Amino acid sequence: MKESIKALVGHSLFAMSLHTALLKNTAVVVAFHRVRDTSNPDALSINVETFERYCEYFQRHFRVVPLRNIVGMLERGVPVGRELAITFDDGYLDNFENAAPILERFDLPATFFVVSQWIGTDVIPWWDRQAGVRYPWMSWPDVQALRGRGFDIGAHTRTHVDLGAVDGAAAELEILGARRDLESGLGAGVDLFAYPYGRQNNVTEANRTLVRAAGFRCCCSCFGGVVANGADPFHIARIPISSHQLSPHQFGFELALGRSVLDA
């Protein structure tokens, strides 16, 4: 189905409140990476104007809550119902400069999952190097300021390692080490975790156990899907959002009809 038709159907579903029935007993967690205007849109970027439209859309159609609220509901066995949590991965500076002010304008909470050893560095990850681009990371004062402004900070390993490919002491260093890095840098507890790359094969069950043992309350993926009643907080599904979705209405179509899951 063409994206324009998906957007039209999605708009109709939400305008007529049909999503209320379609998304009953579910929560939604979305994941962004970069929020910046660029002449070369890619799978990790969304422009500032479109991000603002998403925020307006979320505010209008969902109960937007911090991710930790959804985690708490799952821990206590409380039914979920159209809650939505906003998250960001990696720790790009544009999250601080562009996304945070828009979130504050709409009074929306969010969680920023950062790669602890990339904060304040000049590291260029392989995907940016491959694309011939370089985007700066947040500094420690930026991350501290986000927390001070009421946003949550979560761990995304120390070096964005594939937890489906490493195990044992190396995996523990990435998982527990990230928590220690962040707690040291923030002077506060950190108990939310999202594993890098986010596909089904990018974390093993042994490493998911290490996430729990490190004191985290959740483990978030990023290959799509919704969070159903009774879901395991260590198997939280997230829907990645990028320039590939032409509008929030296309997102709504894919979400309401269960087509938000990516191929693993």
N, C-alpha and C positions, 0 to 999 in steps of 0.2 A: 504494500500500500504506500502511495506517495506521501512524503512528509507533510505536504500541505493538507492532504485529506485527513491524516492522523490528527493534525492540529485542529481542524474543523470539528471532527468527531469528539476529540478531547474537550474542546470548548463547550460543545453541546452537553456532554456527560456531566460536567461540573456546573454548567449554568442551570441545568434541570435538577441538580442535587442527586443525580443517580449514583454518583461516587459514594454517597453516604451508605448505600446498601452494598455496593461492590467492595468497599474497603472496610466493611463492618468487622470488628474484632481483629483489626490489624493496626500496626504503627508503621511509620515510614521513616527511614534514615537516609538522607541524601549526602553525597560526598562531592565536594569541589576540590580543585587543585589550584589553578591560577585564575585570578579575576583581573584582567588587564585588557586594554585595547591593543590589538595587534593586527597587522596586515596579513598575517599568516595563521589563521585559526587552526587549532589542532585538537587532539583528543583530550588534552589536559587544560585547555583554556576556555574561558567564557568572557565576553566583553562586559564592561562595566554597566552599560545600559541594560543588557539582557539580565545580568545578575540582579539589578534593581527590580526588573519585572518579575523575576522568580520570587524575590522577597515579598513583593506585593501579592503575588499569587498564593504563596504559602500562608501569608497572614489571613487572606480572605477565605481559604478553603480548608485549613487545618488548624488544629490546636498545636501551635509551635512551642515546644518545650526543650529544655536542655536534654542532651543524650542521657545524662545520669538519671533523669526522671524516668525514662523508659527502662533503663537498667534496673532501677529500684522497683518499678512495677513488676517486672519479670521475676525479680528476686522474691518479692512478697506474694506472687501469684495473683496480683491485681489485674483484671482484664484491661487490655489496651483497646483503643477505639479512635482512630484517626488522629493520633498524636503524630507530630513530625519533628524530627531533630535534624539540624543543619551541622555538617562537619566539613572540615578541610584537612587535606593531607599534605605532608612534606615540610611546610614552613616557609613558603615563598613570601618575600617582602610585600608583594601586592595584596596579600591577605590583610596585612596591617594597614597599608596605605589606602586601599580601595574598598575592600570588603567590609572591614570593621565599621567604618563610618556609616555605611548604608544599613548594616544590621542595626546599629544604634538608632538610626533615624526611624526604623520600623519597630524598634524595641523588640528585636528578635535575639534570642540566645544562640550560641554556637559553641562547638568544640573544635579546637585546633590541634590536630595530631602532628607533632613535629619530629623530625629526625634530629636527635639530640646533639650529635657531633657535627651537624652541618650548620647549626645556629652560629651566626656571626663569622662564617668562613667564606672562602671563594671557591668551594667545591662546585664542580660542574658535573651533574649526574650524567650517566651514559646516554640517556634519552635526549637530553638537551645538547650534549656534545654531538650526538649523531645528527641532530637537526640543524646544527650550526648556530645555536642560540645560547645565550647566557642570561639567566635571570637571577637577581640577588636574593639572598635569604634574609629572614628577620635576624635581628641582633638579640642578645639577651635582654637589653632594656625594652625592646619591642615586645618580646614574649611576656616579660614581667608586666608591662603596661596593659597588655590584653587581659591578663588575669586580674589586674587591679581594676579594670573597667567591667569586670563581672563575667568574662568569658572563661570557659574551661580549657585547660591545656591537657592534652593526652600524649601518650608515647607512641612512636612509630618506628621503633628500634633505634639503634645508635647510628647505623650507616646505611639504612634502607636495604638490608640484606634479605634475600629470598629464604624465608623460613620453611620452604618446602625442599630446600637444597642443603641446609646446614642443620646440624643437630648437636647434642651433647653440650660440652662446655662452651663452644663457639656460639650456639644458639642462646644459652643462658646469659652469656656476656652481652649479647645484643638486646635481650629482653629485660633482664633485671638491671643491666647496666644503664639502659635508657631511662628507667624509672629513677635510678640513683642520680644520674646526670641532671634530670629535670628537677627533682626535688632539691638538689643542691643549688641549682641556678635560680629556682623560684622561692626557696625557703618555705615550701608548702607541699602537702601530699599530692601525689599523682596516681590515680587508680583506674584510668581509662586507657585502653590499648586498641590500636588498629594495625593489622599486619600489612607489610608492604606488598605491592602489586595486587593483592586482594582477590586473586582467582582461587578456585577451589583447591588447586594443587600447589598453592604458594604457602601453605602451612601444613605441617604434619600434626597428627593427634598428639604425638609426644611433645611437640613444641607448644601446642595449645595447653597441654598440662603444665608446661613451664610458665606460661603466661599466668595461669591461675596461681601457681606456686610463688610467683614473684609478687603477689599481692594485688594484682589487677582484678577488677570486677567484671570485665567484659573483654571480648575479643571480636573485633569487627572485620568483616570481609568487605569486598567492593565489586561483586559481580552481579549485583541486582537482586531483586526480590524484596518482599516485605517481611515485617516482624509479626508473627502470629501470636495469639494468646498461648502461653505456656512455652514459648521459645526459650532455648538455653541462652543466657547472656553471653556465653562464650562461642556462640554461633550467630551473632547478630548480622543480618543482611543489610547491606547499604547499596543504594542506587547511585552510580557515578553520573554526574551531569557535566556536559561539555558542549562545545559548539556544534557537535553532531546532532543535538536536539535543537531544532530551529526555534522553538518557543516553549514556554511553560505548558501550553496547551498540548503540544506533542508529548511532553513528559506525562501530562495527565492521562492522555490516551493510553500510552504504554503501561502506565501504572495501573489504571483501573481495569484494563483487560489482561493483566498479568503478563505483559510482554516486555518487562523491564530487565529480565534475566539475560545476561550475556553468555555466550558460549565459553565454557571453561577451557 
